[in-house]
């Protein structure tokens, strides 16, 4: 099923809202805790808590070795290759500029979904138009000028480009390699594998000498464990299992919108007419992509009946949006 509906739609909306609200905790945490240990321990704790809970409720561990391997690979690509480098990059790049790179998750996702065998492969002009409109809307929303982007510390853009590509590749890999594991056990194993890998990197870099858990750091960690990881990441894996990666990847466009709205409503941060035009453009692009997939799939079914079996369907500068909150 390529489109979002039912529980998959609810899970997608949870990802958009929850991950759009976690930027403050990320920024607080990375200011007081070393980045790799902060990201790694957050996911490791969340994975262990989630796994304990779902097993207590009657779920079971994977019975096949290939399922364990698939979940571990996905966890490393999404979290170690994706989220950890976003957290690290926040030390070297302004949030507005970073947002431009992070939303390219939607573009990378559509690219990998189209070229990796096993998917729909229909990256037509409608979807491409929607993706470009969403990207332009985000550029308008954050207000980052080309000069800002060109003069940014190169460590930031390089890390964010790698993070977006790795996250997107892991998402499509997960879609192509289905397992017999429930989405909740799968999410837990992915967080344990990815969190352990990130924590190992932090250990090798000597970050334990800088680990001092202050009340602010503990609060940020707790919020991200419960909301960003257990709730948000579980919802993401569920949505990805039941919808097209290209559509699910548009969450990256919605997150900055949620962040700006919350800043306006809760923190009274200023917004302008340009902000609302940009948000309308972004949300319009997301809806456009959703309907483009429906039109493409409808055309594919008709073609399949006439020519043979159809192929299987597979502030003024808002804070940085992490690839996985």
Rosetta blueprint (number, residue, H / E / L):
1 X L
2 X L
3 X L
4 X L
5 X L
6 X H
7 X H
8 X H
9 X H
10 X H
11 X H
12 X H
13 X H
14 X H
15 X H
16 X H
17 X H
18 X H
19 X H
20 X H
21 X H
22 X L
23 X H
24 X H
25 X H
26 X H
27 X H
28 X H
29 X H
30 X H
31 X H
32 X H
33 X L
34 X L
35 X H
36 X H
37 X H
38 X H
39 X H
40 X H
41 X H
42 X H
43 X H
44 X H
45 X H
46 X H
47 X H
48 X H
49 X H
50 X H
51 X H
52 X H
53 X H
54 X H
55 X H
56 X H
57 X L
58 X L
59 X L
60 X L
61 X L
62 X L
63 X L
64 X L
65 X H
66 X H
67 X H
68 X H
69 X H
70 X H
71 X H
72 X H
73 X H
74 X H
75 X H
76 X H
77 X H
78 X H
79 X H
80 X H
81 X H
82 X H
83 X H
84 X H
85 X H
86 X H
87 X H
88 X H
89 X H
90 X L
91 X L
92 X L
93 X L
94 X L
95 X H
96 X H
97 X H
98 X H
99 X H
100 X H
101 X H
102 X H
103 X L
104 X H
105 X H
106 X H
107 X H
108 X H
109 X H
110 X H
111 X H
112 X H
113 X H
114 X H
115 X H
116 X L
117 X L
118 X L
119 X L
120 X L
121 X L
122 X L
123 X L
124 X L
125 X H
126 X H
127 X H
128 X H
129 X H
130 X H
131 X H
132 X H
133 X H
134 X H
135 X H
136 X H
137 X H
138 X H
139 X H
140 X H
141 X H
142 X H
143 X L
144 X L
145 X L
146 X H
147 X H
148 X H
149 X H
150 X H
151 X L
152 X L
153 X L
154 X H
155 X H
156 X H
157 X H
158 X H
159 X H
160 X H
161 X H
162 X H
163 X H
164 X H
165 X H
166 X H
167 X H
168 X H
169 X H
170 X H
171 X H
172 X H
173 X H
174 X H
175 X H
176 X H
177 X L
178 X L
179 X L
180 X L
181 X L
182 X L
183 X H
184 X H
185 X H
186 X H
187 X H
188 X H
189 X H
190 X H
191 X H
192 X H
193 X H
194 X H
195 X H
196 X H
197 X H
198 X H
199 X H
200 X H
201 X H
202 X H
203 X H
204 X H
205 X L
206 X L
207 X H
208 X H
209 X H
210 X H
211 X L
212 X L
213 X L
214 X L
215 X H
216 X H
217 X H
218 X H
219 X H
220 X H
221 X H
222 X H
223 X H
224 X H
225 X H
226 X H
227 X H
228 X H
229 X H
230 X H
231 X H
232 X H
233 X H
234 X H
235 X H
236 X H
237 X H
238 X H
239 X H
240 X H
241 X H
242 X H
243 X L
244 X L
245 X H
246 X H
247 X H
248 X H
249 X L
250 X L
251 X H
252 X H
253 X H
254 X H
255 X H
256 X H
257 X H
258 X H
259 X H
260 X H
261 X H
262 X H
263 X H
264 X H
265 X H
266 X L
267 X L
268 X L
269 X L
270 X L
271 X L
272 X L
273 X H
274 X H
275 X H
276 X H
277 X H
278 X H
279 X H
280 X H
281 X H
282 X H
283 X H
284 X H
285 X H
286 X H
287 X H
288 X H
289 X H
290 X H
291 X H
292 X H
293 X H
294 X H
295 X H
296 X H
297 X H
298 X H
299 X H
300 X H
301 X H
302 X H
303 X H
304 X H
305 X H
306 X H
307 X H
308 X L
309 X L
310 X L
311 X L
312 X L
313 X L
314 X L
315 X L
316 X L
317 X L
318 X L
319 X L
320 X L
321 X L
322 X L
323 X L
324 X L
325 X L
